[in-house]
Amino acid sequence: MKITNNEYNKMLKAASPKTELHKTLPKAFIFGGLICVIGEAFLHLYMNYGASKETAAMLTSITLIGLAAILTGFKVYDKLAKHAGAGTIVPITGFANAVVAPALEFKTEGFILGVGAKMFVIAGPVIVYGIAASVLYGLIYYIMGTVVA
Amino acid sequence: MNYLWAFLVGGGLCLIGQLLIDLTKLSPARILVAYVVAGVALGGMGLYTPLVEFAGAGATVPLTGFGYLLADGVQKAVAERGLLGIFTGGFTAAAAGIAAVVMFALIVATLFKRGDKMT
């Protein structure tokens, strides 16, 4: 049977579950917002102990990464993500989950090519394009600084 | 007030992500990459700093905040070390986060059972 792309897309649309924006959007908003509120609480905690705003923000990221890693280990984070969608993907905890989940999942393939390699399945591209963008931006920033000065 | 803005801005950034997933079928990996690159761009243009000052963790916890951190790091590194800073700034700024996530992943992978199903 030969089908065109257009026909295929129509079939795909009919077969795939309907996305219910009125359900997914509020959930993403609330879960994502709550994770940020937890982050804000840690931010204040660390600043109360005398950390600068920048240091406190970094400590907060490390704390959230640690918490997400443990929740991933207990299979709680992925259950949460089923409901929260982008609310649990977009925060730094989602990044941590994207590293820890495949690391654990591919434990059976050993600690070198399993855990060590597979933990970067999603984090790898994020780091690659994040760093590339930062180098590109650095270049522009450097040139602009030299031209103006 | 701090907490309210953190909730609204952080929630808003996640809502945009959900819209992208539902309407464009972008995979989570693509969302994460897009958010980090967007954060670098917004940070570079100086648009993200006001949001960080305004919403605190609501702006730094979403992955755009990670991109902002990279752009901010490059700016500081170029100011300090010139040309070399272009290459050192990003990784220097990201060092704590990447080292933490790698270490935690190793610990969890060592201590926890894989479990039959990973959803």
Chai-1 contact restraints between the chains, C-beta under 6 A:
chainA,res_idxA,chainB,res_idxB,connection_type,confidence,min_distance_angstrom,max_distance_angstrom,comment,restraint_id
A,T19,B,D22,contact,1.0,0.0,6.0,A-B,restraint_1
A,L21,B,D22,contact,1.0,0.0,6.0,A-B,restraint_2
A,T24,B,Q18,contact,1.0,0.0,6.0,A-B,restraint_3
A,T24,B,D22,contact,1.0,0.0,6.0,A-B,restraint_4
A,L25,B,L15,contact,1.0,0.0,6.0,A-B,restraint_5
A,L25,B,Q18,contact,1.0,0.0,6.0,A-B,restraint_6
A,A28,B,C14,contact,1.0,0.0,6.0,A-B,restraint_7
A,A28,B,L15,contact,1.0,0.0,6.0,A-B,restraint_8
A,A28,B,Q18,contact,1.0,0.0,6.0,A-B,restraint_9
A,F29,B,G11,contact,1.0,0.0,6.0,A-B,restraint_10
A,F29,B,L15,contact,1.0,0.0,6.0,A-B,restraint_11
A,G32,B,G10,contact,1.0,0.0,6.0,A-B,restraint_12
A,G32,B,G11,contact,1.0,0.0,6.0,A-B,restraint_13
A,G32,B,C14,contact,1.0,0.0,6.0,A-B,restraint_14
A,G33,B,F7,contact,1.0,0.0,6.0,A-B,restraint_15
A,G33,B,G10,contact,1.0,0.0,6.0,A-B,restraint_16
A,G33,B,G11,contact,1.0,0.0,6.0,A-B,restraint_17
A,C36,B,A6,contact,1.0,0.0,6.0,A-B,restraint_18
A,C36,B,G10,contact,1.0,0.0,6.0,A-B,restraint_19
A,C36,B,A57,contact,1.0,0.0,6.0,A-B,restraint_20
A,C36,B,G58,contact,1.0,0.0,6.0,A-B,restraint_21
A,C36,B,V61,contact,1.0,0.0,6.0,A-B,restraint_22
A,V37,B,Y3,contact,1.0,0.0,6.0,A-B,restraint_23
A,V37,B,A6,contact,1.0,0.0,6.0,A-B,restraint_24
A,V37,B,F7,contact,1.0,0.0,6.0,A-B,restraint_25
A,G39,B,A57,contact,1.0,0.0,6.0,A-B,restraint_26
A,G39,B,V61,contact,1.0,0.0,6.0,A-B,restraint_27
A,E40,B,Y3,contact,1.0,0.0,6.0,A-B,restraint_28
A,E40,B,A6,contact,1.0,0.0,6.0,A-B,restraint_29
A,E40,B,G56,contact,1.0,0.0,6.0,A-B,restraint_30
A,E40,B,A57,contact,1.0,0.0,6.0,A-B,restraint_31
A,L43,B,G56,contact,1.0,0.0,6.0,A-B,restraint_32
A,L43,B,A57,contact,1.0,0.0,6.0,A-B,restraint_33
A,A57,B,T60,contact,1.0,0.0,6.0,A-B,restraint_34
A,M58,B,A96,contact,1.0,0.0,6.0,A-B,restraint_35
A,S61,B,G97,contact,1.0,0.0,6.0,A-B,restraint_36
A,I62,B,A100,contact,1.0,0.0,6.0,A-B,restraint_37
A,I65,B,A100,contact,1.0,0.0,6.0,A-B,restraint_38
A,I65,B,V101,contact,1.0,0.0,6.0,A-B,restraint_39
A,I65,B,F104,contact,1.0,0.0,6.0,A-B,restraint_40
A,G66,B,F104,contact,1.0,0.0,6.0,A-B,restraint_41
A,A69,B,F104,contact,1.0,0.0,6.0,A-B,restraint_42
A,A69,B,V108,contact,1.0,0.0,6.0,A-B,restraint_43
A,G73,B,V108,contact,1.0,0.0,6.0,A-B,restraint_44
A,G73,B,F112,contact,1.0,0.0,6.0,A-B,restraint_45
A,K75,B,G115,contact,1.0,0.0,6.0,A-B,restraint_46
A,D78,B,T119,contact,1.0,0.0,6.0,A-B,restraint_47
A,G85,B,Q18,contact,1.0,0.0,6.0,A-B,restraint_48
A,A86,B,C14,contact,1.0,0.0,6.0,A-B,restraint_49
A,A86,B,G17,contact,1.0,0.0,6.0,A-B,restraint_50
A,A86,B,Q18,contact,1.0,0.0,6.0,A-B,restraint_51
A,A86,B,I21,contact,1.0,0.0,6.0,A-B,restraint_52
A,G87,B,C14,contact,1.0,0.0,6.0,A-B,restraint_53
A,I89,B,P28,contact,1.0,0.0,6.0,A-B,restraint_54
A,V90,B,L13,contact,1.0,0.0,6.0,A-B,restraint_55
A,V90,B,C14,contact,1.0,0.0,6.0,A-B,restraint_56
A,V90,B,G17,contact,1.0,0.0,6.0,A-B,restraint_57
A,V90,B,P62,contact,1.0,0.0,6.0,A-B,restraint_58
A,V90,B,L63,contact,1.0,0.0,6.0,A-B,restraint_59
A,P91,B,V61,contact,1.0,0.0,6.0,A-B,restraint_60
A,P91,B,P62,contact,1.0,0.0,6.0,A-B,restraint_61
A,I92,B,V61,contact,1.0,0.0,6.0,A-B,restraint_62
A,A96,B,V101,contact,1.0,0.0,6.0,A-B,restraint_63
A,V99,B,V101,contact,1.0,0.0,6.0,A-B,restraint_64
A,V99,B,A105,contact,1.0,0.0,6.0,A-B,restraint_65
A,V100,B,A105,contact,1.0,0.0,6.0,A-B,restraint_66
A,V100,B,V108,contact,1.0,0.0,6.0,A-B,restraint_67
A,A103,B,A105,contact,1.0,0.0,6.0,A-B,restraint_68
A,A103,B,A109,contact,1.0,0.0,6.0,A-B,restraint_69
A,L104,B,V108,contact,1.0,0.0,6.0,A-B,restraint_70
A,L104,B,A109,contact,1.0,0.0,6.0,A-B,restraint_71
A,L104,B,F112,contact,1.0,0.0,6.0,A-B,restraint_72
A,L104,B,R114,contact,1.0,0.0,6.0,A-B,restraint_73
A,E105,B,M118,contact,1.0,0.0,6.0,A-B,restraint_74
A,K107,B,A109,contact,1.0,0.0,6.0,A-B,restraint_75
A,K107,B,R114,contact,1.0,0.0,6.0,A-B,restraint_76
A,V115,B,A109,contact,1.0,0.0,6.0,A-B,restraint_77
A,M119,B,A105,contact,1.0,0.0,6.0,A-B,restraint_78
A,I122,B,A29,contact,1.0,0.0,6.0,A-B,restraint_79
A,P125,B,V33,contact,1.0,0.0,6.0,A-B,restraint_80
A,V126,B,L32,contact,1.0,0.0,6.0,A-B,restraint_81
A,V126,B,V33,contact,1.0,0.0,6.0,A-B,restraint_82
A,V126,B,V36,contact,1.0,0.0,6.0,A-B,restraint_83
A,Y129,B,V33,contact,1.0,0.0,6.0,A-B,restraint_84
A,Y129,B,V37,contact,1.0,0.0,6.0,A-B,restraint_85
A,G130,B,V36,contact,1.0,0.0,6.0,A-B,restraint_86
A,G130,B,L70,contact,1.0,0.0,6.0,A-B,restraint_87
A,I131,B,G90,contact,1.0,0.0,6.0,A-B,restraint_88
A,A133,B,V37,contact,1.0,0.0,6.0,A-B,restraint_89
A,A133,B,V40,contact,1.0,0.0,6.0,A-B,restraint_90
A,S134,B,V40,contact,1.0,0.0,6.0,A-B,restraint_91
A,S134,B,L70,contact,1.0,0.0,6.0,A-B,restraint_92
A,S134,B,V74,contact,1.0,0.0,6.0,A-B,restraint_93
A,S134,B,G90,contact,1.0,0.0,6.0,A-B,restraint_94
A,V135,B,I86,contact,1.0,0.0,6.0,A-B,restraint_95
A,Y137,B,V40,contact,1.0,0.0,6.0,A-B,restraint_96
A,Y137,B,G44,contact,1.0,0.0,6.0,A-B,restraint_97
A,Y137,B,A71,contact,1.0,0.0,6.0,A-B,restraint_98
A,Y137,B,V74,contact,1.0,0.0,6.0,A-B,restraint_99
A,G138,B,V74,contact,1.0,0.0,6.0,A-B,restraint_100
A,G138,B,V78,contact,1.0,0.0,6.0,A-B,restraint_101
A,G138,B,I86,contact,1.0,0.0,6.0,A-B,restraint_102
A,G138,B,G89,contact,1.0,0.0,6.0,A-B,restraint_103
A,L139,B,I86,contact,1.0,0.0,6.0,A-B,restraint_104
A,Y141,B,Q75,contact,1.0,0.0,6.0,A-B,restraint_105
A,Y141,B,V78,contact,1.0,0.0,6.0,A-B,restraint_106
A,Y142,B,V78,contact,1.0,0.0,6.0,A-B,restraint_107
A,Y142,B,I86,contact,1.0,0.0,6.0,A-B,restraint_108
